[in-house]
Amino acid sequence: MKRRDEQTYRVRDQVLSRMLDDEVVLLDLASGTYFGLNEVGAEVWQLLEREADVAAIRNHLAATFATGRDDDVDGDLDQLLEELQRRGLIEPREGSPS
């Protein structure tokens, strides 16, 4: 099994996104539910749309929002990815490790 860093996700077809300033608003057409992402979440969403793997997303966040604590980035990223997946907005890409 490949490492989690190599995991990629696919944005579900029924999800529309719109940038508003530094934030992103998502609309799940299947459920009619809106979901908002702050500046950091918006960065993650843009990388997900480009099919970046977890390692690339984490490295980008660490470089862009230098917190000095990799554990914070890892934990927050994991939480966000789990939440997006739980809400049906993203799914693991086929052939990608889960």
Sequence and secondary structure as in RCSB ss.txt:
>XXXX:A:sequence
MKRRDEQTYRVRDQVLSRMLDDEVVLLDLASGTYFGLNEVGAEVWQLLEREADVAAIRNHLAATFATGRDDDVDG
DLDQLLEELQRRGLIEPREGSPS
>XXXX:A:secstr
   GGG BEEE TTEEEEEETTEEEEEETTTTEEEEE HHHHHHHHHHHTT BHHHHHHHHHHHS  S HHHHHH
HHHHHHHHHHHTTSEEE TTS  
